């Protein structure tokens, strides 16, 4: 890609934790530590809640959850993790239960922005700080007042990078398999696609459909889109699940040699697909937002004032068929671990929050 350097170097943010055990839904993870802190509790007595959309996909159920578990193990706090099965009412109920159980702080990956006002208000009434990750809560809520901070990917940049990976490889006729309409992630990534198209007026967007975020959503949407536009040569997808569904359809049609597909999340099967010369491109690494959020939540629960940015937009890793081997060698084929304890200002007062994946 002309607009992005391809040497993959992860500065500070340390590790990729694909394929770690423990993808099943768990209610709690506890690690003992006898250290005292400014809150008057030992680390083992601090409990962080983590509410997230769903556990039946690799991004949320494995990679993001494992990063939160790793932070809990490294720092010694208890983690109560619960997914809401992609249901807003269930997420509100789950958090109410966490509040009643006595959590000291909450990491919230909202199903959508509609749950944020009620959840943050309930936590504020109970004196429980909230760190919001992944999905923007909306402009009505204020960091430092209603919640501690937001940590998530730069979705517009991600959408732009997916589009440019296709355009730079020669694609001229694109189809868009979008996310959930009205969500910050869905609209942010689409804005990135729109930006790339504006910069490249010779490239056509044949059709764009808001599809959802699962394999089944992608399968249904792309089958219809491909039937209507068989002249497509590039498929922009909101995430890897839908990208891989699109790849599967193109394999059935015998068209993978003429159509490129790009997505987001850097799932393990996406890496395998790129190695097999099927999926063209994926960007990701942002699953670490759950661990980053847990570190901040832990620090605030220990009485440390958050002094980082109100809105952290993580830069991401960009991988395609040309550099997937380098990526795999650097991040997947060797033992790596992120220094979660070293990132904590409660444990390291001189530490500075810098939760970014930086490409060189």
Secondary structure as GFF3:
##gff-version 3
##sequence-region A 1 360
A	DSSP	three_ten_helix	43	45	.	.	.	ID=ss1
A	DSSP	beta_strand	47	52	.	.	.	ID=ss2
A	DSSP	alpha_helix	58	58	.	.	.	ID=ss3
A	DSSP	pi_helix	59	64	.	.	.	ID=ss4
A	DSSP	alpha_helix	65	75	.	.	.	ID=ss5
A	DSSP	beta_strand	78	83	.	.	.	ID=ss6
A	DSSP	alpha_helix	88	101	.	.	.	ID=ss7
A	DSSP	beta_strand	105	108	.	.	.	ID=ss8
A	DSSP	three_ten_helix	113	115	.	.	.	ID=ss9
A	DSSP	alpha_helix	116	125	.	.	.	ID=ss10
A	DSSP	beta_strand	129	133	.	.	.	ID=ss11
A	DSSP	beta_strand	149	153	.	.	.	ID=ss12
A	DSSP	alpha_helix	155	168	.	.	.	ID=ss13
A	DSSP	beta_strand	173	178	.	.	.	ID=ss14
A	DSSP	alpha_helix	184	199	.	.	.	ID=ss15
A	DSSP	beta_strand	204	210	.	.	.	ID=ss16
A	DSSP	alpha_helix	215	228	.	.	.	ID=ss17
A	DSSP	beta_strand	234	237	.	.	.	ID=ss18
A	DSSP	alpha_helix	240	253	.	.	.	ID=ss19
A	DSSP	beta_strand	260	264	.	.	.	ID=ss20
A	DSSP	alpha_helix	268	275	.	.	.	ID=ss21
A	DSSP	beta_strand	281	284	.	.	.	ID=ss22
A	DSSP	three_ten_helix	286	288	.	.	.	ID=ss23
A	DSSP	alpha_helix	289	301	.	.	.	ID=ss24
A	DSSP	beta_strand	311	314	.	.	.	ID=ss25
A	DSSP	beta_strand	317	320	.	.	.	ID=ss26
A	DSSP	alpha_helix	324	327	.	.	.	ID=ss27
A	DSSP	pi_helix	328	332	.	.	.	ID=ss28
A	DSSP	alpha_helix	340	343	.	.	.	ID=ss29
###
